[in-house]
């Protein structure tokens, strides 16, 4: 007798086939049978799913749970948001390999590039590892709720080999050779590929570039070459403007493995750039290269204060401020010369940057002084017009008055919904870029899949339900070589999401203080989720809440090794 029979669900099986009503039975963590309603044998447990849809669990291919998983086996909030498999190590910002002497350096860089709290990382990370193999074994031994697959990260390789020099200079041939050996060891241990970043928005502590940004094309080419010896591997790169698609196509050809190009987001001030990249990737695919462009279904919206102004930290004119603290930082913010430099840079077109001077999309969310409460929930552009001053001056002056505690919110990219619709439908795009586990106080797009199902399928009708489900499940599972995942068919692992198509989505953001030491983060609760199963174990109930799992020494998730 099977373990569970789910009866009468609208089955969206991940293949792209039209939805149909069916019964699905589970046994031993896998799909046992799929058949018309009323045709399957009884099971130990039954669940009536009339009016609900059943799909494979979401494969979130762009997360940053590398640190959080060491203290939180749930990788919260992803399972509640329908995610049953998460890929960590994206952009190359991993925490292994790492020598004990470099732990503080790794953590301090993460506080800048991924918007993480240093105190949370210090209190939370359980450093029971040094090598990549140690790290993967630690995750497997500790256990997780969702399935995890891990990249080897370029910045961590550089830091391990070069220590403090990793963010200062090019590597020598001997150092590159050592990195390649470490990468090969990581792949042999089960890492699913290699990730890096050349994005100018990716800076470590004090504005120093993340280590991978110091790598030249030769170093990247040598490291990606190590993938040739792996039976299945993926190369993932967050692209800076100087990194050309034709160079990445060469890497796809030479490695013989897929290349993921991130982060392709629409910029309203340079609207054609993202489509030029997607079209170039499509042309490479036509020449037989396995390449995709990672796009997001969500508007990129950041909450921030001037204590950590992530939206503007990628500006060249802001870079001198990154290493400043206290009064020196305030003085720089007050400098007319500095402000004019920022204004000049924003007035010039750029291939890619997070903030482009669209002040009508920057809002005052929360003020510290009660006398300023009338400014809340209004745009900086509108407030500056009323004050008769430049928007940059208004924002900086308000923040300085409030000891930099003013909370702003900026819609940075992907604000043009017609453009995002084109990106989602583009044949070379991969639905991605949740960034779950990072930028915890700025935004939370861990619910990207529910947003796709609710906003883009039900509300905008840009995608059909079957197509959207395929983009969230079978497509990324196939790209990453995740065997028997992403489809509901006999023999596949029972990673499942039960939801209401009429209501599914993500709720309004809330701020909670549940990180180690009481650290804060933003959450968006699930809407219309009635159940999530990982390898046949139910982890989310009919209210969209975490299920209490009895045997915490045997969490249901698996470490998905490449070999």
Secondary structure, 3 states (H helix, E strand, C coil): CEEEEEEEEEEECCCCCCCEEEEEEEECCEEEEEECCCCCCCEEEEEECCCCEEEECEEECCECCCCHHHCCCCCCCHHHHCEEEEEECHHHCCCCCCCHHHHHHHHHHHHHHCCCCHHHHHHHCCCCCCCHHHHHHHHHHHCCCCEEEEEEEHHHHHHHHHHHHHHCCCCCHHHHHHHHHHHHHHHHHCCCEEEEECCCCCECHHHCECHHHHCCHHHHHHHHHHHHHCCCCEEEEECCCCCCHHHHHHHHHHHCCEEEEEEECCCCCCCCHHHHHHHHHHHHHHCCCCEEEEECCCCEEEEECCCCCHHHCCCCCCHHHCCCCHHHHHHHHHCHHHHHHHHHHHHCCCCCCCCCCCHHHEEEEECCCHHHHHHCCEEHHHHHHHHCCCHHHHHHHHHHHCCCCCEEEEEEECCCHHHHHHHHHCCCEEECCCCECCCCCCCCCCCHHHHHHHHHHHHCCCCCHHHHHHHHCHHHHHHCCCCCCCCCCCCCECCEEEECCCCCEEEEEEEEEEEHHHEEEEEEEEECEEEEEECCEEEECCCCCECCCCCCCCCCCCECCCC
